[in-house]
C-alpha cells in the first residue's frame, strides 16, 4: 500500500476515460536516492485511458480500449451451460420425433413456446462456441440475453459477433 500512496496522486474515472496522475518524485524515491529528482522537473505524470462501461452478463465492467475483457462471471457461464444443454436436449427430442411440435415440448417442460424458441437457437451455435461454453471460456461481454436475441448462422461470423477475441477456428484452417 505504501507504494501506491507514494506513487499514485489521483485517479479520475469517467464513462469514456480514466485519468491516472502519478508522482515522479514518489516513484524515484522508491527506486533510488532522492537527489535523482531535480527541482525544476514537473512532478506529475499523466496517463489517459479510453474506456467503456459494458454490461457483462450479471455485472457491468469498465473495459479499457484495446484490452481483452476476460471471461464471464461464473453465474453467467453456468446459465449459458444450462441453456445450451436444454437447447441440445430439446433439439434432439424434436429431431428424433419424441415430441412433434414446440407446443408439445413446451407443455412437457412446463414452459412457454416462446421460451423454447429463444433457447433452442443455441443448438445452432458452432461446435467451437459450444465447446467454449462447456469449458467456461466465455467472453465477459457474452450473455444469455444476447444469445436469446439472436446471432448469425455462419459459424465464423458467430465467433466474431459474440465477442470471441482469438481468430475463429475456421480462419485457422485457411
C-alpha positions as CSV (number, residue, x, y, z in Angstrom):
1,X,0.0,0.0,0.0
2,X,2.9,2.3,0.7
3,X,4.0,2.1,-3.0
4,X,0.5,3.1,-4.2
5,X,0.3,6.1,-1.8
6,X,3.9,7.2,-2.7
7,X,3.4,7.0,-6.5
8,X,-0.3,7.5,-7.3
9,X,-1.6,11.0,-6.8
10,X,-5.1,11.0,-8.3
11,X,-7.5,8.8,-10.2
12,X,-10.4,10.3,-12.2
13,X,-12.9,7.8,-13.5
14,X,-15.4,8.9,-16.2
15,X,-17.8,7.0,-18.6
16,X,-15.3,7.2,-21.5
17,X,-12.0,8.0,-19.9
18,X,-9.9,7.2,-16.8
19,X,-7.1,9.6,-15.9
20,X,-4.2,8.4,-13.6
21,X,-1.9,11.0,-12.1
22,X,1.5,9.7,-10.9
23,X,4.2,11.4,-8.8
24,X,7.5,11.1,-10.5
25,X,9.2,12.1,-7.2
26,X,7.4,9.4,-5.4
27,X,8.4,6.8,-7.9
28,X,12.0,7.9,-8.0
29,X,12.2,8.0,-4.1
30,X,11.2,4.3,-4.2
31,X,13.8,3.5,-6.8
32,X,16.9,5.3,-5.5
33,X,18.4,8.3,-3.9
34,X,16.3,11.5,-3.5
35,X,18.8,13.5,-5.5
36,X,17.6,11.9,-8.7
37,X,14.6,14.3,-8.7
38,X,15.6,17.7,-10.0
39,X,13.8,20.7,-8.5
40,X,12.6,22.2,-11.9
41,X,11.2,18.8,-13.2
42,X,7.4,18.5,-13.3
43,X,6.3,16.0,-10.7
44,X,3.2,14.9,-12.5
45,X,3.0,12.1,-15.0
46,X,-0.5,11.7,-16.5
47,X,-1.9,8.5,-18.2
48,X,-5.2,8.8,-20.1
49,X,-7.1,5.6,-20.9
50,X,-10.1,5.3,-23.2
51,X,-12.7,3.1,-21.5
52,X,-16.3,2.0,-21.9
53,X,-18.8,0.6,-19.4
54,X,-20.2,-2.7,-20.8
55,X,-22.8,-5.0,-19.4
56,X,-21.2,-8.3,-19.0
57,X,-23.8,-10.9,-18.0
58,X,-24.9,-10.1,-14.5
59,X,-22.4,-7.3,-13.9
60,X,-21.0,-4.2,-15.5
61,X,-17.3,-3.9,-16.3
62,X,-15.1,-0.9,-17.1
63,X,-13.3,-2.1,-20.2
64,X,-10.1,-0.4,-21.3
65,X,-10.0,0.1,-25.0
66,X,-7.7,-2.3,-26.8
67,X,-7.7,-4.9,-24.0
68,X,-9.4,-8.2,-23.7
69,X,-12.2,-8.1,-21.1
70,X,-11.5,-11.5,-19.7
71,X,-14.1,-14.3,-19.1
72,X,-17.7,-14.1,-18.0
73,X,-18.9,-14.3,-14.4
74,X,-19.3,-17.8,-13.0
75,X,-23.1,-17.4,-12.8
76,X,-23.3,-16.2,-16.4
77,X,-21.2,-19.2,-17.5
78,X,-23.5,-21.6,-15.6
79,X,-26.6,-20.0,-17.1
80,X,-25.1,-20.4,-20.6
81,X,-24.1,-24.0,-19.9
82,X,-27.6,-24.9,-18.6
83,X,-29.3,-23.1,-21.5
84,X,-27.1,-24.9,-24.1
85,X,-27.8,-28.3,-22.5
86,X,-31.6,-27.6,-22.6
87,X,-31.3,-26.4,-26.3
88,X,-29.4,-29.5,-27.3
89,X,-31.8,-31.9,-25.5
90,X,-34.9,-30.1,-26.9
91,X,-33.5,-30.1,-30.4
92,X,-32.8,-33.8,-30.2
93,X,-36.3,-34.5,-28.9
94,X,-37.7,-32.7,-31.9
95,X,-35.4,-34.3,-34.4
96,X,-35.9,-37.8,-33.1
97,X,-39.7,-37.4,-33.1
98,X,-40.0,-37.9,-29.3
99,X,-42.1,-34.7,-29.5
100,X,-43.8,-33.5,-32.6
101,X,-44.0,-29.7,-32.1
102,X,-42.6,-27.0,-29.9
103,X,-46.0,-26.6,-28.4
104,X,-45.9,-30.2,-27.2
105,X,-42.4,-29.7,-25.9
106,X,-43.4,-26.6,-24.0
107,X,-46.3,-28.4,-22.4
108,X,-44.0,-31.3,-21.5
109,X,-41.4,-29.0,-20.0
110,X,-44.0,-26.6,-18.3
111,X,-42.6,-23.6,-20.1
112,X,-43.8,-21.3,-22.8
113,X,-43.3,-21.9,-26.5
114,X,-41.6,-18.5,-26.6
115,X,-39.0,-19.7,-24.0
116,X,-38.3,-22.8,-26.0
117,X,-38.0,-20.8,-29.3
118,X,-35.4,-18.4,-27.6
119,X,-33.3,-21.2,-26.2
120,X,-33.4,-23.8,-28.9
121,X,-31.4,-21.5,-31.2
122,X,-28.4,-22.3,-29.1
123,X,-28.3,-25.7,-30.8
124,X,-27.2,-23.8,-33.9
125,X,-24.1,-22.4,-32.4
126,X,-20.8,-23.5,-33.9
127,X,-19.2,-26.6,-32.3
128,X,-16.2,-24.4,-31.2
129,X,-18.5,-21.9,-29.4
130,X,-20.4,-24.8,-27.8
131,X,-17.1,-26.2,-26.6
132,X,-16.0,-22.9,-25.3
133,X,-19.3,-22.6,-23.3
134,X,-19.0,-26.1,-21.9
135,X,-15.3,-25.4,-20.9
136,X,-16.3,-22.0,-19.3
137,X,-14.2,-20.0,-21.8
138,X,-16.8,-17.4,-22.4
139,X,-16.0,-13.7,-23.2
140,X,-17.1,-11.4,-20.4
141,X,-19.3,-9.5,-22.9
142,X,-21.4,-12.6,-23.9
143,X,-24.7,-13.1,-22.1
144,X,-27.7,-15.4,-22.4
145,X,-29.8,-12.4,-23.2
146,X,-27.6,-11.6,-26.1
147,X,-27.9,-15.2,-27.4
148,X,-31.7,-15.1,-27.0
149,X,-31.9,-12.0,-29.2
150,X,-30.2,-13.9,-32.0
151,X,-26.9,-14.4,-33.8
152,X,-25.7,-15.2,-37.3
153,X,-25.9,-18.8,-38.5
154,X,-22.5,-18.5,-40.2
155,X,-20.0,-20.0,-37.7
156,X,-17.1,-17.6,-38.4
157,X,-19.5,-14.7,-38.1
158,X,-20.8,-16.1,-34.8
159,X,-17.3,-16.2,-33.4
160,X,-16.7,-12.5,-34.3
161,X,-20.1,-11.2,-33.3
162,X,-20.3,-13.0,-30.0
163,X,-17.0,-11.4,-28.8
164,X,-14.5,-14.2,-29.0
165,X,-11.2,-12.5,-29.3
166,X,-8.9,-15.0,-30.9
167,X,-9.1,-15.8,-34.6
168,X,-12.1,-18.1,-35.4
169,X,-11.2,-21.7,-35.7
170,X,-12.5,-21.6,-39.3
171,X,-9.9,-19.0,-40.2
172,X,-7.0,-21.0,-38.8
173,X,-7.7,-23.8,-41.3
174,X,-7.0,-21.3,-44.2
